């Protein structure tokens, strides 16, 4: 458990709460300084509303779960209007806060990774919020100890696979030597070596490479990033979301 003391503005927000139809949303936000775009994502099992603010204008649209297609609202007119009104109020509160909130989340994550239990930034006298964030532990993955250079990247296929690319000479790996994916039954990564790999040239036994790749997959594709966990907790506090324990 990690504690972050953050400036989240004056809370609670005024106005009607999130309609009961929309309990326990998944919240995320993004801020692109160069493009001048702020985004808020409010997701549910049956759909997502995406708000975008740029050039002084607020827009919104809807997505299917886990898809990029823009669709009509999956909910009725009254539910949709109430949800958009609620999300717009949250977004308006976030607009002046989000740049600093991203900085604080990254800094707090660094404090957490350094073994510190509390993050508190120097600030003027303002109302502060205390967030207790449950962090998932990360595996210590050793640096690549084989020959040449490796990198992993997403590839096509079920269960979110990645492929491990290797090259014995330069730092632009292009030879697939193994792949890993998420076992949907256990929630843990599985791996498999590619055929006809010269493991002597790779410089590590096949079993060690597969174990190393599973650790990479677990850290980067299963466990939540500490900064993202802190940001999510801050968004939930701002939105007044009380998730089930």
Secondary structure, DSSP 8 states (H G I E B T S, - for coil): -EEEEE---S-S--S----GGG-S-EEEEEEETTTTEEEEEEEETTEEEEEEEETTEEEEEEE-TT---EE--SS-HHHHHHHHHHHHHHHHHHTTTHHHHHHHHHHHHHHHHTT-SEEE----S---EEEEE------------SSSEEEEEE-SSTT--EEEEEESSSSS--EEEEEEEE-TTTSSEEEEE-TT--HHHHTS-HHHHHHHHHHHHHHHHTS--HHHHHHHHHHHHHHT-----
